[in-house]
């Protein structure tokens, strides 16, 4: 319980610690399939690399997932006063299954992000079809909702 309180206090401090800033490198969590940690590094104002590590509970075949994607952000699709870009990209995923054959696949990413102007975070939702190529071809579907805190 003490660890949860410490994590909560650190998160609260980080979220309240800043005004708007340029987003370069962010770390946070993602909840969905799988759930875990998420990171993003912006190469410039529209391109980024994201990565993550998550765990999925699926009966006997619990899995640990690792992924990395190249993303392009487009702020011109949804016209609003808020920073609400759509993003898309491609990447890879390694799915380590604990009681079965592991998988390696190609990810296609489609998502939307909200950037509050007063605090250096993002809140995002993404849908990710994954085309597995090793050990056999099959299609998986992943989705997640998450947030990241951006460090300067």
SULLIN-V702805 format. One record per helix or strand. SS is the DSSP state (@ for helix, = for strand). FROM is the first residue (numbers start at 1). LEN is the number of residues. Records with the same first field share a line. If there is no record, write none. Layout:
BEGIN
SS: FROM-LEN ; FROM-LEN
END
This chain:
BEGIN
@: 2-15
=: 25-9 ; 35-8 ; 47-10 ; 63-12 ; 83-1 ; 86-12 ; 103-13 ; 121-14 ; 138-14
END
